[in-house]
Amino acid sequence: MIYLWTEFTNKIPENMFEFQQYLGFILFLTILTIGFWLMFFLVGFVQYWIGGSLIEMYKEKKAKKLAEQGK
């Protein structure tokens, strides 16, 4: 029984990851999170912003055309 326990504990690495690998993983997660929120912003807000500006531009052109016809 003790032999099996020592064989098992010998296979467990002392340090599973180096500190540099840990920092790299944290950096990867940070960039991934920033990218997610940036895409969330771009997909949600920017389309609304561009769509609203296009509608306003259309209304302004329509109003200008009606004003020219009314003269």
Secondary structure by P-SEA (a helix, b strand, c coil): caaaaaaaaaacccccccaaaaaaaaaaaaaaaaaaaaaaaaaccaaaaaaaaaaaaaaaaaaaaaaaaac
